Amino acid sequence: MSSENSKFVSLRLFLYSRYMKIKKIVSSLLALGALLMLLSACHNINKTQLVLFESLSFGMSPKSFEEGLGKASEVEEEEEMAYRDTWRAEDPYFYKTGRLFYHYEQITLKGYTGRATFTFSKSHHLETVAAYFPVSSKAEQQALLDNLSQTVKKELEELPDYQSMTTDTVGLYDDGYRYKVKLKGQQWELWVDVYPTENKYATDTETDKYTIRVDQFLMYP
């Protein structure tokens, strides 16, 4: 091999080595940036406060959550079905997903008695809340809808990171309210649904025939 060819090969190897080092550094920086963004997002989620439930926030761990609300009536772990033979959809089995449901059968919020279910993600951080308030008649249901929707709207406007809010209709007959709140410094929105439900199969004397439901969750617009 000539001297010139040898120098050319050495130069190519040198440049390739430098390229790989720079590529590795850039990849590390990108990974670090993604990690910092994830940590920042988790930190902001932890600061997103719930309405109706004072001192509770999205992103809380089950331990911190129970310290604030008390011991749950029941804790359920989500199960899903899968198939060992996925090609033929045969030999089914159930596995635990890691998501947790904390059920509270008797809670009192703003003077109203009901029940609530809090859902924790697979990483065990609070992600959604559903509260149910039963009443004994259609007239009471409408009155409670009016009162709770105004209470929720007022508490949303008083959140420390509140920026703005829009309102849509929600429910089977568009007779409820969906409050979509933009939060300062956050990409997602806090959505709260307040709407009536009716169990058509229940008699007029059953407790859960008429209910007001309140759902809370974070959504990317």
C-alpha positions in Angstrom: 0.0 0.0 0.0 1.4 3.4 -1.0 2.1 6.1 1.6 -0.7 8.3 0.3 -3.3 5.4 0.5 -2.1 4.6 4.0 -2.6 8.3 5.0 -6.0 8.3 3.4 -7.2 5.2 5.3 -5.8 6.6 8.6 -7.7 9.8 8.0 -10.9 7.9 7.3 -10.5 5.9 10.4 -9.8 9.0 12.4 -12.9 10.8 11.0 -15.1 7.8 11.6 -13.9 7.5 15.2 -14.6 11.2 15.8 -18.0 10.8 14.2 -18.9 7.9 16.4 -17.8 9.8 19.5 -19.9 12.9 18.5 -22.8 10.7 17.7 -22.6 9.0 21.2 -22.4 12.4 22.9 -25.4 13.7 21.0 -27.4 10.6 21.8 -26.5 10.9 25.5 -27.6 14.6 25.5 -30.9 13.7 23.8 -31.6 11.0 26.3 -30.7 13.3 29.2 -33.0 16.0 27.7 -35.9 13.5 27.4 -35.3 12.4 31.0 -35.4 15.9 32.3 -38.6 16.6 30.3 -40.2 13.5 31.8 -39.1 14.4 35.3 -40.5 17.9 34.8 -43.8 16.5 33.5 -44.1 14.2 36.5 -43.3 17.1 38.8 -46.1 19.2 37.2 -48.6 16.4 37.4 -47.9 16.1 41.1 -48.9 19.7 41.5 -52.2 19.4 39.6 -54.8 19.5 42.3 -58.1 17.7 42.3 -61.4 19.5 42.8 -63.8 18.5 45.5 -61.0 16.5 47.2 -58.9 18.9 49.2 -55.1 18.1 49.6 -55.3 15.4 46.8 -53.4 15.8 43.5 -52.8 13.8 40.3 -49.6 11.7 40.4 -49.9 10.8 44.1 -48.7 7.4 45.2 -51.2 5.1 46.9 -49.4 5.6 50.3 -49.5 9.4 50.1 -53.1 9.2 48.8 -54.4 7.1 51.7 -52.6 9.3 54.2 -54.8 12.2 52.8 -58.1 10.4 52.3 -57.9 7.4 54.6 -58.0 3.7 54.1 -60.1 2.5 51.1 -63.1 0.2 51.4 -61.6 -2.1 48.7 -58.4 -2.2 46.6 -58.7 -4.0 43.3 -56.0 -4.8 40.8 -56.9 -4.8 37.2 -56.8 -8.1 35.2 -56.9 -8.6 31.5 -57.2 -11.7 29.3 -54.6 -12.8 26.8 -54.0 -15.9 24.8 -51.0 -18.3 24.9 -51.8 -19.2 21.3 -52.3 -15.7 19.9 -52.5 -17.0 16.3 -55.6 -19.1 17.0 -56.9 -17.0 20.0 -56.8 -20.2 22.1 -55.7 -21.2 25.6 -56.7 -17.9 27.3 -55.3 -16.8 30.7 -55.6 -13.7 32.9 -52.8 -11.5 34.0 -52.5 -8.5 36.3 -51.8 -5.2 34.5 -50.5 -3.3 37.6 -53.3 -0.7 37.5 -55.0 -0.3 40.9 -58.6 0.8 41.7 -59.2 2.3 45.2 -62.9 2.1 46.0 -64.5 4.3 48.7 -68.1 3.3 49.5 -69.0 6.1 51.9 -67.5 9.6 51.3 -69.0 13.0 52.1 -68.1 15.9 49.8 -69.5 19.4 50.2 -72.3 18.0 52.3 -73.2 15.3 49.8 -72.8 11.5 50.5 -71.6 9.2 47.7 -68.9 6.8 46.6 -65.7 7.2 44.6 -63.2 5.2 42.6 -59.6 6.4 42.2 -57.5 4.8 39.5 -53.7 4.4 39.7 -51.5 3.8 36.7 -49.3 0.8 36.1 -46.5 2.8 37.8 -48.9 3.4 40.7 -49.6 7.1 40.3 -53.1 8.6 40.6 -54.5 9.3 37.1 -58.3 9.4 37.2 -61.2 9.9 39.7 -64.9 9.0 39.4 -67.3 10.1 42.1 -71.0 9.1 42.3 -73.7 10.9 44.2 -77.1 9.0 44.4 -80.4 10.9 44.9 -83.9 9.8 45.3 -85.7 11.6 42.5 -85.3 13.3 39.2 -86.0 16.7 40.7 -83.2 16.1 43.3 -80.9 15.0 40.6 -81.4 18.2 38.6 -80.9 20.3 41.7 -77.7 18.4 42.6 -76.4 18.8 39.1 -76.9 22.5 39.2 -75.2 22.8 42.7 -72.3 20.5 42.0 -71.5 22.0 38.5 -71.3 25.4 40.0 -69.1 24.2 42.9 -66.8 22.4 40.5 -66.6 25.5 38.2 -65.7 27.7 41.2 -63.0 25.4 42.5 -61.5 25.1 39.1 -61.2 28.9 38.8 -59.5 29.0 42.2 -56.8 26.5 41.3 -53.3 28.0 41.7 -52.2 27.1 38.2 -55.6 28.0 36.5 -55.2 29.9 33.2 -58.5 29.6 31.3 -61.5 27.3 30.8 -64.0 26.2 28.2 -67.3 24.4 28.8 -68.8 21.7 26.6 -71.9 19.5 27.0 -71.4 15.8 28.0 -73.6 12.9 28.9 -76.1 10.6 27.1 -78.4 13.5 26.4 -75.9 16.3 26.5 -77.4 17.3 29.8 -74.1 17.6 31.7 -71.0 19.8 31.7 -67.4 19.2 30.7 -65.0 21.8 32.0 -61.7 21.8 30.1 -59.1 23.9 32.0 -55.8 25.1 30.6 -53.1 25.1 33.3 -50.2 27.5 33.5 -46.9 26.0 32.3 -48.4 22.6 31.4 -49.1 21.0 28.0 -52.2 19.0 29.1 -55.6 20.2 30.3 -57.6 19.2 33.4 -61.0 17.9 32.3 -63.8 17.5 34.8 -67.2 16.1 33.7 -70.3 16.6 35.8 -73.4 14.8 34.5 -76.5 12.8 35.4 -76.9 9.1 35.0 -80.0 6.9 35.4 -80.3 3.2 35.9 -83.3 2.2 33.8 -83.4 -1.2 35.4 -83.7 0.0 39.0 -87.0 0.7 40.7 -87.8 4.2 41.9 -87.1 3.1 45.5 -83.6 1.8 44.8 -80.6 4.0 45.8 -78.7 4.2 42.6 -81.5 4.9 40.2 -80.6 8.6 39.9 -77.0 9.6 40.2 -74.7 12.6 39.5 -71.3 11.5 38.4 -68.1 13.6 38.5 -65.1 12.5 36.5 -61.6 14.1 36.7 -58.6 13.3 34.4 -55.8 15.0 32.5 -55.9 15.2 28.7 -53.7 16.5 25.9 -55.8 18.9 23.8 
